[in-house]
Amino acid sequence: MASLLVAAIFLCISFAEAKYKIGVNYGQLANNLPSPAHAVALLQSMHIGHVKLYDANPAILQALAGTQITVAVMVTDAEVPAIAASQKVADLWVAHNVSAFFPATRIRTILVGNELLSDINQKQTWTQIVPAMQNLRQALIKQKLRHKIKISTPLAMDMLEGSAFFPPSNATFRENVRESVMRPLLKFLGKTRGALFVDVYPYLAWENDAGKIPLGLALFEGEYEDGGNGLRYGSLLDVQLDAVAAAMARLGFNKEEDDEVKVVVSETGWPTAQGWDERGANIHNAALYNRRLVQKMVAVPPHGTPRRPGTHIPTYIFALFNENEKPGPTTERNWGLLYPNGTRVYDVDLTGQMAEAAYPPLLPAPAEPPVGSQKFWCVANSSASSESLEAGLEYACAQDPSICAPLQADKPCFQPNTTLSHASFAFNAYYVLFKALGGSCVFGASAHLTTTDPSYGSCKYSPLVF
């Protein structure tokens, strides 16, 4: 009897391993990464089942040949307009970036662009996403690959109106993309039995609203009830995913049957280092988040979410490596499971079999100042070139009319009428307005944070209260 029990347990574990595996994002914005062959060996040693690329890098695709790892390749943002406009271009893209490696490399998904709806400067491409997907599908049909490779596009949570997901049952897609982009996109995905790829970051949601969202909810140990439908939540991730499901339902895409549009978590994770104006990014929290994430997402039977229980949600952790050339705040360069030399940033069993209690104790998370106790301002660097300051000033002013209104000739911040002074005011106004949406105090290394109020006379700089 005991031997049968052991055998049954072994079979269950083996089934779990084979049934669902975690994926990872393999970014390349670094100058110190290992070779593709070495990186693929690391992927295999970590028992990663799926990898998502941000292009169709031929060296990486070749290195993945002969492995059991499934691959999602990406049409870069710059390639989208041409593919949307020309079937021939789409045919060539598939021939060069998919057929040339398939089936030795197990390409299973083509992704069109990366978070295109998050960039107002890419607005002209928003309505080109679905035409590009349609042309790529025709190309797959010609190559007899349509039943083997799906097409989608990864979107961030700002596809929701106001980026709002509390309560999740009230969520809706942004008005400026709801009918023009999301409806045709979901129709395409439903017709082709594809999935909506969503980048979901409980860390970012919590960090931008830490005074209201409990850290425990972001780390899978909280409680929240949706007053709209009574559903109860133990994690912010589920809240966010069900907000997307609710927004889909408002457009009629929620049949709760086998043919509903599924969701894939195309990016999620937790950073391990932070700058002055960031919080909660440390090894302790990152380890807890990703360990619990993996156990949830590879569970058999699947956990799903309160709105969609029992549904498997394929998930890609961001990211494989820390990437030292990523722009933006400190966290941007510290999402990796691995350092570039291949060593682990922290222990995490990506098979999901290791119980949380079996890990060695983590060092406590570093103490942080209370929410609302600090003030920061973003100012221009006096050593920055005129060209970089002017570029940053132009960018900041273009993001919202209110940013540079006080810099007009009859306004309080016009004097001194210098590029440095105007850039400082614009950088700070942009930073305060957009920090919660991912804005940073960088501007091509032309800006820095200060705790000294740069206001003068009647020109007042608003602080970021942190």
N, C-alpha and C positions, 0 to 999 in steps of 0.2 A: 504493500500500500504506500509506504514512504517513497519507494523508488518511482511509483507511478505519479505521486504528487510532485516530486522533483522534476520528472519528465514533463508534466503538464505545465509547471512553472517555466521551464526552459522553452517549451513551445510557445507559451504566451509571450515571453520576452522576445523570442525570435520573430514572432508575428509582428510585435510592436516595432521592431527594428525595420522589418521589411515594409510595413504598411505606410508609415509616415516618417519622413526625415526633415530635419531643419535645413533651411537654405541660408546663404550668406551673400552679401553684396561685396564684390571684388572691385574696389575703386583703385585708380592708378595715379591720383594727384599727389605724387611724392617722388623724390629723387633718390630714394634709398631702399626701394623695394627689392625683394628677391626676384630671381628669374621666374618666368611663367612656369617652367618645369618644377622648380622648387616650390612655388606657391601651390601648384596642383598636388604635389606630394603632401603638403601641409593640409590641404583640404581633405585628402583621403585619410590622413592620420587622425583627423578630428571627426571623421564619420559624417561629413557634410554631404547631403544628398543633392542639393541644388545650388547653383551659383548664378548670380545676376550680374551682367556686365553693363557698363555705361557707354559701350560702343560695340563693335564687332571685331575686336583686336585679333588679327590673324595668328599672332604668336600664342596668345592665350587659348584660342580655339584649337589650335594644333596640339598644344600641351594637354588639353582635355580629351583628346581623341583616345578611344579605347578604354576610358574610365566609365563608371556607372553614374557619374554625376550629370544631371540634366542641366541645361543651360538656357538662360534668357539673354538674348542679344538685344541691342538697342540701336534704333535709328537716332542719330544725334539731332539736337534741335535744328542745327543748320541745314540738315538734309531733308527735313520735313516738307518745306514748300515745293521743292523739285519733285519729290515722290508724289505729293498730292496732285501736282499738275501734269504728270506724265506717266502713263502706264509703262513706257519703255524704260524710264529711269527706275521704276519700281521693279521691273523684271531684272534689270542689271544688278540692282542692289541685292535681291534675293539670290541671284546666280553667284555673285562674288562673295557674299557674306553668309549664306546659308547652305546652298547646294554644294559649294566647294568643300564643305567640311562634313556635311551630313551623308550617311548616318554614323560615321566613325565618332564624330562628336555629337552627343545627344541633344541637339538644339530642339527645344520644345516650345519656345515663345519668342515672338518678335515684339518689342516694345517701341512705341512711336513717341519719341521725345522724352523729356524728363521734367515732370512738374510744370508743364507749359502754362497751365492756367494760373500759376503763382506769379508769373512775370508779366506785368502790364506792358513792358517793352516788347513782349512777344505776342501782343494782342492780335496782330494780323495773322498769326499762325493758329489761333484757337479754332477757327472754323475749317482749318486745313487738316486737323487731326484725323477726322473720320474719312475724308477722301483719301488720305494717305493710307489708312488702314484698308480701305476698300481696294485700292490699287495693289497693295501688298498681298491681299488675299487672292486677287486674280493671278498674281505672279505665282503664288503657292499652288493654285489650281493647275496652272500650266506645267509646273514641275511635279505634279502629282503628290503634293505634300500637305494639302489642306486638312487631311484627317490626322496629321501627325504634329502639326505646328499651329499654335494659336497666336492671335494678335491682340494686343491691348495697349494701354498707355498708363503710366504711373502718375497719379495725382496726389496732391497734398491735402490736408484737412481744410485748407483755406478755400476749397471748392464749395464749402458750406457757407451760407449767408452769415456774415459776421464771424466766420470761423467758430460758430457757436454749436456746442454739443450738449449743453445742459438746459433742460432735460433732453435726453437723446430723442424722445418721441416727438419733439417739436422741430427737429432739424430739417432744413430744406437747402437745396442747392442755391448758389448765388444767382440773383436775378439776371446778371449780365452773361451767364453761361447756361442757365437752366434749360431754355428751349433751343438755343442756337448750338450748343455743344453737348450737354449731358443727355438730352433725349435721343438724338441720333446716335450718340456713343453707346448708350445702353441698349438701344434697338439693335445695333450692330452686334454687340456682345451677346445679346439674347439669341439672335439668329444664328450666330456661329458657335454657340455654346462656349463662349469665352468667359473671362472673369474680369472684374474691375480691380485694377491694381491700385492700392492705396498706401501711401506713406503715413504711418501712424506713430506719433511720438508722444507718449504720456509724459516723458521728461520735459519736453518743450511746453506742453500745456500746463503742467504743474509749475515749472520754473517761471513762467510768465504770469502766473496767478497763485503764487505760493501762499498768499494770505487767505485764500478762500478754498483752495483744493488741498486736502490733506496729503502729505507725502505717502502715507500708508496706502491710499487709494491708487496712487501711481505705481506702487510696488506690490500690487496684488494682495494687499492685506487690509483693505478698507471696507466701508459699507456705504452704499448710496441707494436710495429708492427713487425711481422715476414717478413723480406725482401724477403724470399724465396717464400711465397705464399700470402702475403698481409693480413693475418689474424691479427686482433687487439686483444690485451689482456689487461685486467684490473687487473690481479692478477698473481703473480709468481706461485701460485698453478696450475693454468690453463696452464701456460707455461710448467711446469714440466710434467703434465699429458699428454699434447699433444706431448711432446717429446717422452714419452713412446709409445703413439699411432703411432707416425711416425716410431719408431724403429720396432714396430710390422708390420707396413705396408711394410717395407723393406724386411721382411721375407714372405710377402704374406698374412698376417693375418689382413686384414682391408677391409672387404667386404662392410662395412657400411650398413649392413642389420641386421635382427634380429639374425642371427647366428654368428655375429662377436664375437671375444673374448672380453668380457667386462672387465672393470677395477674396482677394489675395493680399496679404500684408507684404507689400513690396519693400518696405524699409521700416525697421523699428530697432530700438536699442537704447543704450544709456552711456553717456560720456564719462570719462574717468579723470579729467582735469578741467580747470575752469579759470576764467579771468576775474578781474575785480568785480565786474557787474554780472556775475553768474553765480548760481548756487546749486548745491546738491550733486555736482558732478564729481564723483569720487569712486574709488574701486569698490568700496563697501556697497553702495547703492547699485552700481553697475552689475556687480556679481549677483546680488539678490534679484535684480530685474531679469537678467538673461537666464539665470537658472530656472526661475519660476515660469518665465515665458516658454522655454523649451518644454518643460514638463506639461504645460497646458496645451501646447500646439501639437505635440506628438502623441498625446494620450489616445489610448484605444479602450473603449469607444471614444470618439471625439467629444470634447466639452462643448464646443460651439460658444454661443453667447446667449444671454437671457432671451433675446428676440429670436434668435435662430439656434436653438439648442440642438446638440448632436451633429452639428455641421463641422466638417474638417476645414480649417483655414490654413492653407499653405502660407508659410512665413519665411521671410528673408531677414536675417539680422544685419543691421548696419553697425560695423563693417568688418571685413576680414582684417585689415591692417589700419593702424594709425597712419594718417596721410599728412606729411609735414608741409605740403604746398597748397593745402586747401585754404582759401581766403576766409575772412570772417573772424569771429571771436575764437578764443582759445579752445572751447569745446569742439569746434569744427575739426580740429586736428587730433582729436583724442576719443574717437568712437570705436577704435579697433579692438577685436578680440586678441590680436597679436601685435607685438612690436615688429618693426620691419625685419629684425634679425630672426624672426620665427618663434621667439619665446612668447609664452602666454602672458597677457596683462593680468589675468586672474584665472582661477580654475573654474571651468564650466564644462559639464558633461553634456555634449550636444546630442547624445542619444536619448536623453531624458530619463535614463534608468536609475541614476544616482539620486538617492533621497537627499533632501536638503540637509538633514541632520548628519549625513555621512561626510560632508565637507569639513575640512579643518576650520576652526573658528576664524571669522574675519576680524580684522582690526576695526574698531569703531569708526564711524564716519566722523570726519573733523567737525568741530564745533563751528557754527556760523552765526553772524550777527542776526538779531531778530528782523523779521520782515518789516520794512518801513523805517529802519533805523539809520540808513545811509543815503547820501545824496551824491550823484555823479553828474558831471557835465562833460560833453564831448567838444573839444576845441581843436583847431588846426595846428599843425606843427610849424613853428616859425622857420624850420630848416627845409620845409617842403618846397619843391620848385613851383614857379608860377603856373606852369602848364598843369601839374597835378592838382593844384588848388583850384584852378579854373574848371578843370574837368569834374572835380568833386562838387564844386559849387553848382555847376550846370545840372549835374545829376540830381542833387538834393532838391533844387528848386523845381525840377520837372516832376517830382513825385507827388507834390500837393501844393496848391496855390497859397496856402497859409504859411508855408515854410519861409518864403522869401518876401512876403508882403511887408514886414517891418524894415526891409532894406531899401525900399523905394525912397526917392529923393526927399520927400516931405515927411518921412517916417523917422522914429527915434533911433534906429540902428544904422542909418545911412552913413553917418560919420563915426569914425574916420572912413573915408571912401577909399579903402584899400582892399585888394583881393584877400589878404590874410584875415582882416577883420570880418569881411562879409562871409568868407568861407567858414570861419569859426561859428558865427551865428547860425548859418544854414546847416552846418554839420550837426550842431547841437539840437536844432529844431527837428531835423530829420530823425536823429537818434531817439529823442524823447517820443516822437510820434509813432515810430515804426519798430522800436525795440521789441515790443510784444509780438510783432509779426515777423521777427527774424532780422530786423535791421541791426546794424552794428556800427561801432565807432572805429572804422578802418579807413575807408576812402583811399584805397591804394597806398596805405602806409602814410597818408598825409594828415592823420588825426590821432589823437590820444585822449584817454580819460583823465579827468582831474577831479579832486574833491574841493577845489577852490572855486568859488563862485566867480565867473568871468563877467558878470553884469557890470555896467558902468552907466552913470548918469541915469537917464530915463530909458536906457536900453536894458531890458531885463531878460536874462537867460533862464528859461524854465529848467529846473533840475529833474533828473530821473530819480525818483524816490524808490529806493531798493531795500 
